[in-house]
Amino acid sequence: MTQSKYFRDKVPKPDDVVTFNEVSITHQQVNKVVVSFYTEVENDELLSGPFSKVANWDHHFEIMTNFWWARMGGGNYIYYPYNPFQKHYENGFNAELLSRWLELFKSALSKHLDESQIQAWLLLAEAIGNNLLSKNNDLIRMLNSK
């Protein structure tokens, strides 16, 4: 991983393990999924447009590895100012993009994890994606009612 310019706590070692939804996963596995997934996103016909604003993919990999590690219970080690609802709204997040995102994400998971890890992480990703979609739709309705 590259050195982030943002404040960091102790960065997990590659073989550090977090357990969530009754499965264990290493920090290295999280990073491999993230890099594999976003490499596909960068080249995907549908998703590359919304992600074209990513200026530094290595930094994005680092931030997203931290994001997923923290969501699994490993804790944040990079403190990065980020509003996911605003960011997704600004980039046109909708059900079609979520569906494609999940399709590519499941593919990346299957390249690096066993079936129990895939199912646990996919449940987490679906919940987060559906929450973002719901918040995005709420914001659109609010703005349209003005």
C-alpha positions in Angstrom: 0.0 0.0 0.0 1.0 3.6 -0.6 1.6 6.0 2.2 -1.6 8.1 2.8 -1.3 11.7 3.6 -4.2 11.3 6.0 -3.7 10.6 9.7 -3.2 6.9 10.4 -3.4 4.7 13.4 -1.4 1.4 13.3 -2.0 -0.1 9.8 -3.0 -3.7 10.0 -0.4 -6.3 8.9 -1.4 -8.4 5.8 -2.1 -11.4 8.0 -4.1 -9.5 10.6 -7.6 -11.1 10.8 -11.1 -9.7 11.5 -14.1 -11.8 12.1 -17.5 -10.6 10.9 -20.8 -12.5 10.2 -19.1 -15.5 11.7 -16.3 -15.7 9.1 -12.7 -14.5 9.3 -10.8 -12.6 6.7 -7.3 -11.2 6.5 -6.4 -7.6 5.8 -4.5 -8.8 2.7 -7.6 -10.6 1.4 -9.6 -7.3 1.8 -6.9 -5.4 -0.1 -6.8 -8.0 -2.9 -10.5 -7.9 -3.4 -10.5 -4.1 -3.4 -7.7 -3.8 -5.9 -9.2 -6.5 -8.2 -12.7 -4.9 -8.0 -11.7 -1.3 -8.6 -9.3 -2.3 -11.4 -12.4 -3.8 -13.1 -14.5 -0.8 -12.3 -12.0 1.5 -13.9 -12.4 -0.3 -17.2 -16.1 -1.1 -17.0 -18.3 0.4 -19.7 -21.0 1.4 -17.2 -19.1 2.2 -14.1 -16.0 3.9 -15.4 -17.9 7.1 -16.0 -18.9 7.7 -12.4 -15.5 6.7 -11.2 -13.6 8.8 -13.8 -13.1 11.4 -11.1 -10.7 9.1 -9.2 -7.4 10.9 -9.7 -5.2 8.4 -7.9 -6.3 4.8 -8.0 -3.6 3.6 -5.5 -4.9 6.1 -3.0 -8.5 5.0 -3.7 -7.5 1.3 -3.1 -6.0 2.3 0.2 -9.0 4.3 1.3 -11.4 1.6 0.2 -9.4 -1.2 1.9 -9.7 0.9 5.1 -13.4 1.4 4.5 -14.1 -2.3 4.2 -11.8 -3.3 7.0 -13.6 -0.9 9.3 -17.0 -2.1 8.3 -16.0 -5.6 9.1 -15.1 -4.5 12.6 -11.3 -4.0 12.1 -11.5 -0.3 12.9 -10.5 2.7 10.9 -6.7 3.3 10.6 -6.9 6.1 8.0 -9.0 9.1 8.9 -10.2 10.5 5.5 -12.9 13.1 5.2 -15.5 11.4 3.0 -19.3 11.8 2.8 -20.5 8.6 0.9 -24.0 9.9 0.4 -22.9 13.1 -1.2 -20.2 11.5 -3.3 -22.6 8.8 -4.7 -25.4 11.4 -5.3 -23.0 13.7 -7.2 -21.9 10.8 -9.4 -25.5 9.7 -10.4 -25.8 6.6 -8.2 -28.9 4.7 -9.2 -30.3 1.1 -9.2 -28.6 0.3 -12.5 -25.2 1.3 -11.3 -25.7 -0.6 -8.0 -26.7 -3.7 -9.9 -23.6 -3.6 -12.0 -21.4 -2.7 -9.0 -22.6 -5.7 -7.2 -22.1 -8.0 -10.2 -18.5 -6.9 -10.5 -18.0 -7.0 -6.7 -19.2 -10.6 -6.5 -16.8 -11.5 -9.3 -13.9 -9.9 -7.4 -14.9 -11.7 -4.2 -15.0 -15.1 -6.0 -11.4 -14.6 -7.2 -10.0 -14.2 -3.8 -12.3 -15.8 -1.1 -14.0 -19.0 -0.1 -17.7 -19.3 -0.3 -18.5 -18.4 3.3 -16.4 -15.3 3.0 -18.1 -14.4 -0.2 -21.5 -14.7 1.2 -20.7 -12.7 4.4 -19.1 -9.9 2.5 -21.8 -9.8 -0.2 -24.5 -9.4 2.5 -22.6 -6.5 3.9 -22.0 -4.9 0.4 -25.7 -5.3 -0.5 -26.9 -3.7 2.7 -24.5 -0.7 2.3 -25.5 -0.4 -1.4 -29.2 -0.5 -0.7 -28.8 2.1 2.1 -26.9 4.4 -0.3 -29.5 3.9 -3.0 -32.3 4.7 -0.5 -30.6 7.8 0.8 -29.9 9.0 -2.8 -33.5 8.5 -3.8 -34.6 10.4 -0.7 -32.3 13.3 -1.6 -33.6 13.3 -5.2 -37.2 13.4 -4.0 -36.4 16.2 -1.5 -34.7 18.3 -4.2 -37.5 17.7 -6.7 -40.2 18.8 -4.2 -38.6 22.3 -3.8 
